[in-house]
Amino acid sequence: MTLPTLYEIRSDYLEALEVLSDPELDMPTEAIADTLEGLEGQLQEKAVNVAAFLRHLEATAEAIKEAEARMAQRRRAIENRAAGLRDYLKLNMEATGITRIESPWFELAIRKNPPSVEVDDEDKLPAEFKREVTAIKVDRAALKAALKERAIPGARLTTGTRLAIR
């Protein structure tokens, strides 16, 4: 048996509640309760099915997240191994004085890098080569604690809702 959508059940329930709560309605109280109970049962069954599907989606997302982490770890290991082999090859070519090796697939060559800056003592550098970098971040924990005690312009405490599935 296919249930109507949760939205449809909700609409039917609210509509029935409105119609059945009319004091001029000549209907036995037991029939009103049975009607609402039947709709509530449908809503509960559909909600359980939606929650089960939601759990499935969350589990799938978590499995993908774990696979991504494993793949990232594997990628880093492969990158580290490649970097180690590159250093090993370079070290041995330099030690033997060989600066160029040709093969049908590629060419190996020891090349000079462009100049780079190494700072030995930052305090000794003239001011013209320094710049101030300032980043301002809101301390949310302190702000939350303060908002519990007093009103602060530009911020407020809000309480939302969430669906808990245990």
C-alpha positions as CSV (number, residue, x, y, z in Angstrom):
1,M,0.0,0.0,0.0
2,T,1.4,3.4,-1.0
3,L,0.8,6.2,1.4
4,P,0.1,9.7,0.3
5,T,2.9,12.2,0.7
6,L,3.6,13.6,4.2
7,Y,2.4,17.0,2.8
8,E,-0.9,15.5,1.7
9,I,-1.5,13.7,5.0
10,R,-0.7,16.9,6.9
11,S,-3.2,18.8,4.7
12,D,-5.9,16.2,5.2
13,Y,-5.3,16.1,9.0
14,L,-5.5,19.9,9.3
15,E,-8.5,20.1,7.1
16,A,-10.3,17.3,9.1
17,L,-9.3,18.9,12.4
18,E,-10.9,22.2,11.2
19,V,-14.1,20.6,9.9
20,L,-14.5,18.3,12.8
21,S,-13.9,20.9,15.4
22,D,-16.9,22.9,14.2
23,P,-19.3,23.0,17.2
24,E,-22.3,22.9,14.9
25,L,-21.2,19.6,13.3
26,D,-23.6,16.8,14.2
27,M,-21.3,13.9,14.4
28,P,-20.6,11.5,17.3
29,T,-17.5,12.3,19.3
30,E,-16.2,8.7,18.7
31,A,-16.4,9.1,14.9
32,I,-14.5,12.4,15.1
33,A,-11.8,10.7,17.3
34,D,-11.6,7.7,14.9
35,T,-11.2,10.0,11.9
36,L,-8.4,12.0,13.5
37,E,-6.7,8.9,14.9
38,G,-6.7,7.3,11.4
39,L,-5.1,10.3,9.8
40,E,-2.6,10.6,12.7
41,G,-1.6,7.0,12.2
42,Q,-1.0,7.6,8.5
43,L,1.1,10.6,9.4
44,Q,3.1,8.7,12.0
45,E,3.7,5.8,9.6
46,K,4.8,8.2,6.8
47,A,7.1,10.1,9.2
48,V,8.8,6.8,10.3
49,N,9.4,5.9,6.6
50,V,10.8,9.4,5.8
51,A,13.0,9.2,8.9
52,A,14.3,5.8,7.8
53,F,15.2,7.1,4.4
54,L,16.8,10.1,6.0
55,R,18.9,7.8,8.1
56,H,19.9,5.9,4.9
57,L,21.0,9.2,3.3
58,E,23.0,10.2,6.4
59,A,24.7,6.8,6.4
60,T,25.5,7.0,2.7
61,A,27.0,10.5,3.2
62,E,29.1,9.3,6.2
63,A,30.4,6.3,4.1
64,I,31.3,8.7,1.3
65,K,33.1,11.0,3.8
66,E,35.1,8.0,5.2
67,A,36.0,6.9,1.6
68,E,37.1,10.5,0.8
69,A,39.3,10.5,4.0
70,R,40.9,7.2,3.0
71,M,41.5,8.3,-0.6
72,A,43.0,11.6,0.7
73,Q,45.3,9.7,3.0
74,R,46.3,7.4,0.1
75,R,46.9,10.3,-2.2
76,R,49.1,12.0,0.4
77,A,51.1,8.7,0.8
78,I,51.6,8.5,-3.0
79,E,52.6,12.1,-3.3
80,N,55.1,11.7,-0.4
81,R,56.5,8.6,-2.1
82,A,56.8,10.4,-5.4
83,A,58.5,13.4,-3.7
84,G,60.9,11.0,-2.0
85,L,61.8,9.3,-5.2
86,R,62.3,12.7,-6.9
87,D,64.7,13.8,-4.1
88,Y,66.5,10.4,-4.3
89,L,67.0,10.7,-8.0
90,K,68.1,14.3,-7.8
91,L,70.5,13.6,-5.0
92,N,72.1,10.7,-6.9
93,M,72.4,12.6,-10.2
94,E,74.0,15.6,-8.4
95,A,76.4,13.3,-6.4
96,T,77.6,11.8,-9.7
97,G,77.7,15.1,-11.6
98,I,75.2,13.9,-14.1
99,T,72.9,16.8,-15.0
100,R,71.0,15.3,-17.9
101,I,69.6,11.9,-18.8
102,E,67.5,11.2,-22.0
103,S,65.2,8.3,-22.6
104,P,62.5,7.6,-25.2
105,W,59.8,8.5,-22.6
106,F,61.1,11.6,-20.9
107,E,64.2,13.7,-20.1
108,L,65.7,14.2,-16.7
109,A,67.6,17.4,-16.1
110,I,69.0,19.2,-13.0
111,R,67.8,22.8,-13.3
112,K,68.3,25.9,-11.2
113,N,65.3,27.3,-9.4
114,P,64.4,31.0,-9.6
115,P,65.8,32.9,-6.6
116,S,63.8,32.8,-3.4
117,V,64.0,34.8,-0.2
118,E,65.1,33.3,3.1
119,V,64.6,35.5,6.1
120,D,67.3,34.9,8.8
121,D,66.1,37.5,11.3
122,E,62.8,39.3,10.8
123,D,63.6,41.9,13.5
124,K,66.6,43.2,11.5
125,L,64.6,43.9,8.4
126,P,63.8,47.5,7.5
127,A,60.2,48.6,8.0
128,E,59.7,49.1,4.3
129,F,59.8,45.3,3.8
130,K,57.2,44.6,6.5
131,R,53.4,44.9,6.5
132,E,50.9,44.5,9.2
133,V,48.2,41.9,8.7
134,T,45.2,42.2,10.9
135,A,42.3,39.7,11.1
136,I,39.3,40.4,13.3
137,K,37.2,37.4,14.3
138,V,34.1,37.3,16.5
139,D,34.6,35.3,19.7
140,R,31.3,33.6,19.6
141,A,31.6,31.7,22.9
142,A,32.3,35.0,24.8
143,L,29.5,36.8,22.9
144,K,27.0,34.0,23.7
145,A,27.9,34.1,27.4
146,A,27.6,37.9,27.4
147,L,24.2,37.8,25.6
148,K,22.9,35.5,28.3
149,E,23.4,38.4,30.8
150,R,22.7,41.5,28.7
151,A,21.6,42.9,25.4
152,I,24.5,43.7,23.0
153,P,23.9,45.8,19.8
154,G,24.5,43.9,16.6
155,A,23.9,40.4,18.1
156,R,21.2,38.4,19.6
157,L,20.6,34.8,20.8
158,T,18.3,32.7,18.7
159,T,16.9,29.2,19.4
160,G,16.0,27.1,16.4
161,T,14.6,23.6,16.2
162,R,16.0,20.4,14.9
163,L,14.7,16.9,14.3
164,A,16.2,14.4,16.7
165,I,16.2,10.8,15.5
166,R,17.5,8.3,18.0
